[in-house]
Amino acid sequence: MQFNGSIGRLEIKGDVRACVAGAVLFALLLNLGFWQLGRADEKNLLQMRWEARSALPAVTPSALLQTSDVTQYADRRVRWQGVLDPEAYLLLDNRLHRGRVGYHVIALIETGDWSVPVNLGWLAGDPSRRTTPVVKLMEGAAVIEGQVYVPSAKPIMMVEQPPPDRLPSTVQTLYWDQWFDTLAALTGKSVFPYEVRIDPASPLALVAEWPVVNQSSAKHMGYAVQWFAMAAVLLLIGVLLMSNIREIVAGRPSS
């Protein structure tokens, strides 16, 4: 289905279906560009929050639990005298570090009436996947320092994993809010509701590299520029194909 029209010397003609398809693609490219700008803003806010809360004095997990506003937990520095049980840990499977497969070691460290899940970092795994590593945790009291990690969204799994029935155990993801009762029964303590990522300088730390964001805001800005540039090129091509603007600019009569 064709259409024709004119505005003064400007003539416009084209196929309706092609125009609709082009308009949809143009809107999609713009939407992707604005989405990337939104992601850049999110990453900037996360970075600012991390820097602000890193500057606050460390508190104990028990003191942090007195805060009713759970939004204040994320990135907050915590420090306490904990008690380690060498058998009380989880291996979080399928964690990559520089292209190598391995695990994150989540130690359940006691503090008073609570058991705090502390991510000690990455540990290499068996490339053949035939065995799991044996973690050698120290036993007894130790000073633990780190920052509370609150995920931005709940983990998504095709099949939700049941809670571990023993310690130590290997899991594919972490569901602290659904594992409270089971872990409390295994450890004899109530479980702190979020993971603490250990300070990389701690003598207990393994390979503890904790990026604040998985992708910088500058990269999202770069992606946004690419999407907007593609939208601009599409618009330019559409205008040139559907109008006689080239002849007008060149001062030639329309064909």
Secondary structure, DSSP 4 states (H G I P E B T S, - for coil): -EEEEEETTEEEEEEHHHHHHHHHHHHHHHHHHHHHHHHHHHHHHHHHHHHHHHTSPPB-HHHHTT-S-GGGTTT-EEEEEEEE-TT-EEEEEEEEETTEEEEEEEEEEEETTEEEEEEEEEEE--TTSS--PPP----EEEEEEEEEE--SS----SSPPPPPSSSSEEESS--HHHHHHHHHHHHSSEEPSSEEEEPTTSTT-SB----SSSS-HHHHHHHHHHHHHHHHHHHHHHHHHHB-HHHHHHTPPP-
